[in-house]
Structures are given as structure tokens and as C-alpha cells.
Amino acid sequence: MRVNLSQQFEAESIKRMIDATTNVHELQSLARELTDLYFRQRAATAWVVSEQ
């Protein structure tokens, strides 16, 4: 699966934000948010596959 150009820019922006962050609490918060998004995406993908 390929990521489109807009998504590539968004991913790069997030990576740069992570690299620039020195506050551990900010990094922990971001990690929790990304974990939630990852598992919601997995659930959505599983639902789409089960509907076919």
C-alpha cells in the first residue's frame, strides 16, 4: 500500500515534531495518542474486511 504525497508530508511533519520535542510528558502524550489512532485504524480495517 502506498502513501500519497499529502500523507507523506503529514508524516514528515509529525516526525519533525517528535524530533524537536524535549519534553518527556509531551512525547508520552503523543505516543498515547498515536497508539490510540493505530488501534482504531486496525479495528476499522478489520471491520471493512469482515463486511466483504
CORQUIJO-V216859 format. One record per helix or strand. SS is the DSSP state (H for helix, E for strand). FROM is the first residue (numbers start at 1). LEN is the number of residues. If there is no record, write none. Layout:
ss: {SS	SS}
from: {FROM	FROM}
len: {LEN	LEN}
This chain:
ss: {H	H}
from: {5	24}
len: {16	28}
